[in-house]
């Protein structure tokens, strides 16, 4: 059917590491709380880097949520995180506007 399974809000709540082995996960979406605060705390920065590295080692794609400034984008690019979402790219859109955007730009990769 061509469906992919993404684990949302990874790193918070019920989104635990055990799900990476229990389900056929295609990608994890790193919770925005990690991305938004990663410039403030070195430990938060290292946690994000480690989660991206772990996912890549397991063959799982990573989407960074909450990318709101170029410092976030720069770090994510350094760590080869190819996908992101957040206000840096666009504001929330209606279904019609989102469809138009996807038609014009089928893939938003942050790798450059």
Rosetta constraint file for C-alpha pairs under 8 A:
AtomPair CA 4 CA 25 HARMONIC 7.67 0.50
AtomPair CA 4 CA 26 HARMONIC 5.85 0.50
AtomPair CA 4 CA 27 HARMONIC 7.91 0.50
AtomPair CA 5 CA 24 HARMONIC 7.13 0.50
AtomPair CA 5 CA 25 HARMONIC 5.29 0.50
AtomPair CA 5 CA 26 HARMONIC 5.28 0.50
AtomPair CA 5 CA 27 HARMONIC 6.63 0.50
AtomPair CA 6 CA 25 HARMONIC 6.10 0.50
AtomPair CA 6 CA 26 HARMONIC 5.83 0.50
AtomPair CA 6 CA 27 HARMONIC 4.65 0.50
AtomPair CA 6 CA 28 HARMONIC 5.35 0.50
AtomPair CA 6 CA 29 HARMONIC 6.79 0.50
AtomPair CA 7 CA 15 HARMONIC 7.28 0.50
AtomPair CA 7 CA 25 HARMONIC 6.82 0.50
AtomPair CA 7 CA 27 HARMONIC 6.33 0.50
AtomPair CA 7 CA 28 HARMONIC 4.65 0.50
AtomPair CA 7 CA 29 HARMONIC 5.97 0.50
AtomPair CA 8 CA 15 HARMONIC 7.49 0.50
AtomPair CA 8 CA 28 HARMONIC 6.18 0.50
AtomPair CA 8 CA 29 HARMONIC 4.86 0.50
AtomPair CA 8 CA 30 HARMONIC 7.11 0.50
AtomPair CA 8 CA 31 HARMONIC 7.27 0.50
AtomPair CA 9 CA 13 HARMONIC 8.00 0.50
AtomPair CA 9 CA 15 HARMONIC 6.69 0.50
AtomPair CA 9 CA 28 HARMONIC 7.82 0.50
AtomPair CA 9 CA 29 HARMONIC 5.69 0.50
AtomPair CA 9 CA 30 HARMONIC 5.58 0.50
AtomPair CA 9 CA 31 HARMONIC 4.15 0.50
AtomPair CA 9 CA 32 HARMONIC 7.46 0.50
AtomPair CA 10 CA 15 HARMONIC 5.17 0.50
AtomPair CA 10 CA 16 HARMONIC 7.12 0.50
AtomPair CA 10 CA 28 HARMONIC 6.12 0.50
AtomPair CA 10 CA 29 HARMONIC 5.63 0.50
AtomPair CA 10 CA 30 HARMONIC 4.80 0.50
AtomPair CA 10 CA 31 HARMONIC 5.42 0.50
AtomPair CA 11 CA 15 HARMONIC 5.82 0.50
AtomPair CA 11 CA 16 HARMONIC 6.40 0.50
AtomPair CA 11 CA 30 HARMONIC 6.70 0.50
AtomPair CA 11 CA 31 HARMONIC 6.44 0.50
AtomPair CA 12 CA 16 HARMONIC 7.34 0.50
AtomPair CA 12 CA 31 HARMONIC 7.00 0.50
AtomPair CA 15 CA 19 HARMONIC 7.12 0.50
AtomPair CA 16 CA 20 HARMONIC 7.81 0.50
AtomPair CA 17 CA 21 HARMONIC 7.78 0.50
AtomPair CA 18 CA 22 HARMONIC 6.34 0.50
AtomPair CA 19 CA 23 HARMONIC 5.78 0.50
AtomPair CA 19 CA 25 HARMONIC 7.94 0.50
AtomPair CA 20 CA 24 HARMONIC 7.33 0.50
AtomPair CA 20 CA 25 HARMONIC 6.22 0.50
AtomPair CA 25 CA 60 HARMONIC 7.03 0.50
AtomPair CA 26 CA 60 HARMONIC 5.42 0.50
AtomPair CA 26 CA 61 HARMONIC 6.28 0.50
AtomPair CA 27 CA 60 HARMONIC 5.03 0.50
AtomPair CA 27 CA 61 HARMONIC 4.30 0.50
AtomPair CA 27 CA 62 HARMONIC 5.44 0.50
AtomPair CA 27 CA 63 HARMONIC 7.20 0.50
AtomPair CA 28 CA 55 HARMONIC 7.74 0.50
AtomPair CA 28 CA 60 HARMONIC 7.08 0.50
AtomPair CA 28 CA 61 HARMONIC 6.40 0.50
AtomPair CA 28 CA 62 HARMONIC 5.11 0.50
AtomPair CA 28 CA 63 HARMONIC 6.22 0.50
AtomPair CA 29 CA 62 HARMONIC 5.88 0.50
AtomPair CA 29 CA 63 HARMONIC 4.55 0.50
AtomPair CA 29 CA 64 HARMONIC 5.76 0.50
AtomPair CA 29 CA 65 HARMONIC 6.44 0.50
AtomPair CA 30 CA 34 HARMONIC 7.17 0.50
AtomPair CA 30 CA 35 HARMONIC 7.60 0.50
AtomPair CA 30 CA 62 HARMONIC 7.11 0.50
AtomPair CA 30 CA 63 HARMONIC 6.16 0.50
AtomPair CA 30 CA 64 HARMONIC 4.98 0.50
AtomPair CA 30 CA 65 HARMONIC 5.82 0.50
AtomPair CA 31 CA 35 HARMONIC 7.10 0.50
AtomPair CA 31 CA 64 HARMONIC 7.11 0.50
AtomPair CA 31 CA 65 HARMONIC 5.73 0.50
AtomPair CA 31 CA 66 HARMONIC 7.55 0.50
AtomPair CA 32 CA 36 HARMONIC 5.86 0.50
AtomPair CA 32 CA 64 HARMONIC 7.09 0.50
AtomPair CA 32 CA 65 HARMONIC 4.59 0.50
AtomPair CA 32 CA 66 HARMONIC 4.36 0.50
AtomPair CA 32 CA 67 HARMONIC 7.57 0.50
AtomPair CA 33 CA 37 HARMONIC 6.25 0.50
AtomPair CA 33 CA 66 HARMONIC 7.41 0.50
AtomPair CA 34 CA 38 HARMONIC 5.91 0.50
AtomPair CA 34 CA 44 HARMONIC 6.42 0.50
AtomPair CA 34 CA 45 HARMONIC 7.89 0.50
AtomPair CA 34 CA 47 HARMONIC 7.99 0.50
AtomPair CA 34 CA 48 HARMONIC 6.60 0.50
AtomPair CA 35 CA 48 HARMONIC 7.24 0.50
AtomPair CA 35 CA 64 HARMONIC 6.94 0.50
AtomPair CA 35 CA 65 HARMONIC 6.80 0.50
AtomPair CA 35 CA 66 HARMONIC 5.96 0.50
AtomPair CA 35 CA 67 HARMONIC 6.56 0.50
AtomPair CA 35 CA 72 HARMONIC 6.90 0.50
AtomPair CA 36 CA 66 HARMONIC 5.95 0.50
AtomPair CA 36 CA 67 HARMONIC 6.88 0.50
AtomPair CA 36 CA 68 HARMONIC 7.26 0.50
AtomPair CA 36 CA 72 HARMONIC 7.67 0.50
AtomPair CA 37 CA 41 HARMONIC 6.83 0.50
AtomPair CA 37 CA 44 HARMONIC 6.90 0.50
AtomPair CA 38 CA 42 HARMONIC 7.02 0.50
AtomPair CA 38 CA 43 HARMONIC 7.96 0.50
AtomPair CA 38 CA 44 HARMONIC 4.98 0.50
AtomPair CA 38 CA 45 HARMONIC 4.50 0.50
AtomPair CA 38 CA 48 HARMONIC 7.46 0.50
AtomPair CA 38 CA 72 HARMONIC 7.72 0.50
AtomPair CA 39 CA 44 HARMONIC 7.90 0.50
AtomPair CA 39 CA 45 HARMONIC 6.66 0.50
AtomPair CA 39 CA 71 HARMONIC 7.59 0.50
AtomPair CA 39 CA 72 HARMONIC 7.53 0.50
AtomPair CA 40 CA 44 HARMONIC 7.78 0.50
AtomPair CA 41 CA 45 HARMONIC 6.38 0.50
AtomPair CA 42 CA 46 HARMONIC 6.28 0.50
AtomPair CA 43 CA 47 HARMONIC 6.18 0.50
AtomPair CA 44 CA 48 HARMONIC 6.34 0.50
AtomPair CA 45 CA 49 HARMONIC 6.35 0.50
AtomPair CA 46 CA 50 HARMONIC 6.01 0.50
AtomPair CA 47 CA 51 HARMONIC 6.13 0.50
AtomPair CA 48 CA 52 HARMONIC 6.24 0.50
AtomPair CA 49 CA 53 HARMONIC 6.15 0.50
AtomPair CA 49 CA 79 HARMONIC 6.64 0.50
AtomPair CA 50 CA 54 HARMONIC 5.97 0.50
AtomPair CA 51 CA 55 HARMONIC 6.12 0.50
AtomPair CA 52 CA 56 HARMONIC 6.17 0.50
AtomPair CA 52 CA 62 HARMONIC 6.53 0.50
AtomPair CA 52 CA 79 HARMONIC 7.25 0.50
AtomPair CA 52 CA 81 HARMONIC 6.84 0.50
AtomPair CA 53 CA 57 HARMONIC 6.16 0.50
AtomPair CA 53 CA 79 HARMONIC 7.67 0.50
AtomPair CA 54 CA 58 HARMONIC 6.34 0.50
AtomPair CA 55 CA 59 HARMONIC 6.24 0.50
AtomPair CA 55 CA 60 HARMONIC 4.89 0.50
AtomPair CA 55 CA 61 HARMONIC 6.57 0.50
AtomPair CA 55 CA 62 HARMONIC 6.89 0.50
AtomPair CA 56 CA 60 HARMONIC 5.48 0.50
AtomPair CA 56 CA 61 HARMONIC 6.51 0.50
AtomPair CA 56 CA 62 HARMONIC 7.76 0.50
AtomPair CA 62 CA 81 HARMONIC 6.23 0.50
AtomPair CA 62 CA 82 HARMONIC 7.19 0.50
AtomPair CA 62 CA 83 HARMONIC 6.46 0.50
AtomPair CA 63 CA 81 HARMONIC 7.19 0.50
AtomPair CA 63 CA 82 HARMONIC 7.32 0.50
AtomPair CA 63 CA 83 HARMONIC 4.70 0.50
AtomPair CA 63 CA 84 HARMONIC 4.99 0.50
AtomPair CA 63 CA 85 HARMONIC 7.23 0.50
AtomPair CA 64 CA 81 HARMONIC 7.54 0.50
AtomPair CA 64 CA 83 HARMONIC 6.33 0.50
AtomPair CA 64 CA 84 HARMONIC 4.47 0.50
AtomPair CA 64 CA 85 HARMONIC 6.25 0.50
AtomPair CA 65 CA 84 HARMONIC 5.84 0.50
AtomPair CA 65 CA 85 HARMONIC 5.01 0.50
AtomPair CA 65 CA 86 HARMONIC 6.04 0.50
AtomPair CA 66 CA 84 HARMONIC 7.75 0.50
AtomPair CA 66 CA 85 HARMONIC 6.09 0.50
AtomPair CA 66 CA 86 HARMONIC 4.56 0.50
AtomPair CA 66 CA 87 HARMONIC 7.15 0.50
AtomPair CA 67 CA 72 HARMONIC 5.95 0.50
AtomPair CA 67 CA 73 HARMONIC 6.69 0.50
AtomPair CA 67 CA 84 HARMONIC 6.44 0.50
AtomPair CA 67 CA 85 HARMONIC 5.83 0.50
AtomPair CA 67 CA 86 HARMONIC 4.49 0.50
AtomPair CA 67 CA 87 HARMONIC 6.52 0.50
AtomPair CA 67 CA 88 HARMONIC 5.99 0.50
AtomPair CA 67 CA 89 HARMONIC 7.90 0.50
AtomPair CA 68 CA 72 HARMONIC 6.94 0.50
AtomPair CA 68 CA 86 HARMONIC 5.60 0.50
AtomPair CA 68 CA 87 HARMONIC 5.10 0.50
AtomPair CA 68 CA 88 HARMONIC 4.51 0.50
AtomPair CA 68 CA 89 HARMONIC 7.87 0.50
AtomPair CA 69 CA 73 HARMONIC 6.60 0.50
AtomPair CA 69 CA 88 HARMONIC 5.78 0.50
AtomPair CA 70 CA 74 HARMONIC 5.94 0.50
AtomPair CA 70 CA 88 HARMONIC 7.67 0.50
AtomPair CA 71 CA 75 HARMONIC 6.33 0.50
AtomPair CA 72 CA 76 HARMONIC 6.18 0.50
AtomPair CA 73 CA 77 HARMONIC 6.08 0.50
AtomPair CA 73 CA 110 HARMONIC 7.28 0.50
AtomPair CA 74 CA 78 HARMONIC 6.26 0.50
AtomPair CA 75 CA 79 HARMONIC 6.39 0.50
AtomPair CA 76 CA 80 HARMONIC 6.26 0.50
AtomPair CA 76 CA 81 HARMONIC 5.18 0.50
AtomPair CA 76 CA 82 HARMONIC 7.70 0.50
AtomPair CA 76 CA 110 HARMONIC 7.98 0.50
AtomPair CA 77 CA 81 HARMONIC 5.76 0.50
AtomPair CA 77 CA 82 HARMONIC 7.04 0.50
AtomPair CA 77 CA 110 HARMONIC 6.71 0.50
AtomPair CA 77 CA 111 HARMONIC 5.40 0.50
AtomPair CA 77 CA 112 HARMONIC 7.67 0.50
AtomPair CA 80 CA 111 HARMONIC 6.58 0.50
AtomPair CA 81 CA 110 HARMONIC 7.31 0.50
AtomPair CA 81 CA 111 HARMONIC 6.85 0.50
AtomPair CA 82 CA 109 HARMONIC 5.27 0.50
AtomPair CA 82 CA 110 HARMONIC 5.04 0.50
AtomPair CA 82 CA 111 HARMONIC 4.89 0.50
AtomPair CA 83 CA 108 HARMONIC 6.94 0.50
AtomPair CA 83 CA 109 HARMONIC 5.10 0.50
AtomPair CA 83 CA 110 HARMONIC 5.49 0.50
AtomPair CA 83 CA 111 HARMONIC 7.54 0.50
AtomPair CA 84 CA 108 HARMONIC 7.89 0.50
AtomPair CA 84 CA 109 HARMONIC 7.28 0.50
AtomPair CA 84 CA 110 HARMONIC 6.48 0.50
AtomPair CA 85 CA 89 HARMONIC 6.72 0.50
AtomPair CA 86 CA 90 HARMONIC 6.62 0.50
AtomPair CA 86 CA 91 HARMONIC 7.46 0.50
AtomPair CA 87 CA 91 HARMONIC 5.26 0.50
AtomPair CA 87 CA 92 HARMONIC 7.94 0.50
AtomPair CA 93 CA 97 HARMONIC 5.75 0.50
AtomPair CA 93 CA 98 HARMONIC 5.64 0.50
AtomPair CA 94 CA 98 HARMONIC 6.05 0.50
AtomPair CA 95 CA 99 HARMONIC 6.12 0.50
AtomPair CA 96 CA 100 HARMONIC 6.32 0.50
AtomPair CA 97 CA 101 HARMONIC 6.19 0.50
AtomPair CA 98 CA 102 HARMONIC 6.22 0.50
AtomPair CA 99 CA 103 HARMONIC 6.24 0.50
AtomPair CA 100 CA 104 HARMONIC 6.33 0.50
AtomPair CA 101 CA 105 HARMONIC 5.91 0.50
AtomPair CA 101 CA 106 HARMONIC 7.73 0.50
AtomPair CA 102 CA 106 HARMONIC 4.74 0.50
AtomPair CA 102 CA 107 HARMONIC 7.39 0.50
